[in-house]
Amino acid sequence: MRRLLLFLLFMLSTAAIALFSVQNATAVSLRFLAWQSIQLPLGLLLVLVAILAMWIPYWASAGR
């Protein structure tokens, strides 16, 4: 049952990201201190950040 709920949560968040991406196709760039990224569509940037947010905890716990 837990796997089903996690799957549904994953699918719901994926659908929300896809809908947000389609409706916000304007190009944006990130700026942090002196660093600035290239211009990317907001949806693509959101997908990259979501993947990074899922990968970092997995990577951090792999050493344990």
N, C-alpha and C positions, 0 to 999 in steps of 0.2 A: 504494500500500500504506500509505503514511504517513497519507493522508486517512482510510482505513478504520480504522486504529488510533485516530486522534484522535476519529473519530465514535463508535467503540465505547467509548472512555474517557468521552466526553461522555454517552452514553446510560447507562452504568453509574453515573456520578456523579448523573445526574438520577434514576435509579431509587432510588439510596441516599437521596437527599434526600427523595424522595416517601415512601418507606417510613418514614424517620425522622419526617417530618411527620405521618403518619397515627398513629403510635404515641405522639407527644408533642404533644398538642393543648392542653396547659395554657397559660394566658396568663402571659407574663413581660414585664418591662420592663427596659430597659437603664439603667444609671446610670453616668455618667462625670463625675467632679469634681462640679460643681453642676448638671449637666444630667441630666434623666431623661426617657425616652421614654414614650409611652403604652403601655398594655397590649396586646400583640399575641400571637397564638399562636406558639409556639416554631418551628413549621414555616415559617410565613410570614416570621418574622424571619430564619431560616436562608436562605430563598430570596432575600430582599433582600440579605443579606450576600454570598451567592454571586454574584449579579448585579453587585453593587458590586465584588467582587474580580476579576471578569472585565472589567469596564468600565474600571477605573482604569488598568491597563497599556496598554489600547488607546488611551485618551484621552491618556496621557502620551507614547506613541510617535507620535501623529498629528502632532505639531508638528515632527517631524524630517524 
